[in-house]
Amino acid sequence: MPDIDLSVTPLRDLNAALHRLSPNTNERHWTVANPEGRHAVAVGLDAPVTVEVNGPVGYYCAGMNKQATVVVHGHAGVGVAENMMSGLVHVTGDVSQAAGATGRGGLLRVDGNASARCGISMKGIDIVVRGSIGHMSAFMAQAGNLVVFGDAGDALGDSIYEARLFVRGSVKSLGADCIEKPMRDEHKQALADILKRAGLEGDADLGEFRRYGSARQLYNFHVDMAGAY
Amino acid sequence: MCGIVGLFLKDPGLEPDLGRLTARMLGTMCDRGPDSAGFAIYTCGRDGVVKLTLRAPAGVAAADLAGRLSRSIPGSSVTVHDSHAVLSVPEVEEAAVGEWLAREAPDIHVIGRGSRMELYKEVGRPDTVAARFGLPAMAGTHAIGHTRMATESAVTVDGAHPFSTGPDMCLVHNGSLSNHNGVRRQLEHEGATFETENDSEVAAGYLTWRMGQGLSLGEALEASLQDLDGFYTFVVGTESGFGVLRDPIACKPAVMAETDDYVAFGSEYRALAGLPGIGSARLWEPEPATVYFWER
């Protein structure tokens, strides 16, 4: 159980040590103290380990994550879990802009709020936010699921492709080509599966969520739609 | 890039530590702006006395000049901080200072004026700049600071923040305004004068103009949402207040912390990490197009 204190150990040394881990390592549980808002904490992991970070982190924490579980006990800055491939990233506080941006897989759970552009260009990641999300979230989202227990800001799902958006609270406005869609049993089942994986089974009434997705009118440019851009 | 910080104390017991805390905040933002730095600090003031912050150009000894000036102005006193001097003069003598400077030292800039505000800026790494001016030893009620990474104009002290365009009022800005030339023309029409071509100075001038119309800092910031275009995070100081505003798109980063003892602003959390009691502070990201301000 390595314990790393970032007020003593350089961040590069921590990340290098995490990158050296082999798939069958016995060092499966790491704790990190005193991150003090440093950027790029625990990025680029590719091993089935858990890293617990005690305190607020800066930009791009757990970016490009594969396999690993990264838990941040605190807030996270811009781009947490950006381009995640697999694994789990769990932030107990709020996250800044572009959380889970371009993520291809895995699960990002945020217990607080996410600010603007949450899930921008998401490509298969699942994101669960127990608070609210800011404007332009799921912009050009291509695949995956974004689940929001609270409210969504302006222009949700602008120019969205095939991602599914589930919002329990209000949506300030929908972006171009994003529409509300019926919440059928298959969608409730999918939502239940995501919440179960996030450790939030039974935490919210599935019937209270509304589903949003693509109207599929902007896939190819059509001059009649020019006004929608 | 650039970094901005601000610290507004609610607990008078922290006032002796304001400079030390602000210097640390500026130091952590060196990465965001290594080219120049500046800060404004609101210290003690006296009724009927105006503080003028004078900046001497390279090659001019601020101490010699300030000494000559204060000997010429009855009732004045001066403190020298590296290339800057803060002259305290009775209000009735202020016009005489302007005349003396125009006659004896026309290349001296008066970069700040007010009852409590002192303003310092120089080229160099922010931690070095803060140390040169002796910021860690300064006391006061609130301070704002800026670290500049020059991207669109030369690394000169004229381009360094904060900008002050009115008594005890100053602004730091992270971002870039797109309609500043038009707004500058409009404000010049209203009688405002500008020292530089800088967009941030226009933002400061705009707020000064609005507050001159009787608006509060909060109302002036609210009005700027309509009239200023571009991307910006502003932190503004007045004699008694401290305000924050981000553009509606929220292009530039911002994080705030509040405890019973202070309100703090940083471009990144790193700037706040050394503040007392930060572990239990309320932390949040300011909402886009939302005015935040505090008054003493």
HADDOCK unambig.tbl for C-alpha pairs under 7 A between the chains (distance, minus, plus):
assign (segid A and resid 36 and name CA) (segid B and resid 270 and name CA) 5.90 0.50 0.50
assign (segid A and resid 36 and name CA) (segid B and resid 273 and name CA) 5.52 0.50 0.50
assign (segid A and resid 37 and name CA) (segid B and resid 269 and name CA) 5.31 0.50 0.50
assign (segid A and resid 37 and name CA) (segid B and resid 270 and name CA) 4.65 0.50 0.50
assign (segid A and resid 38 and name CA) (segid B and resid 270 and name CA) 6.62 0.50 0.50
assign (segid A and resid 58 and name CA) (segid B and resid 269 and name CA) 6.74 0.50 0.50
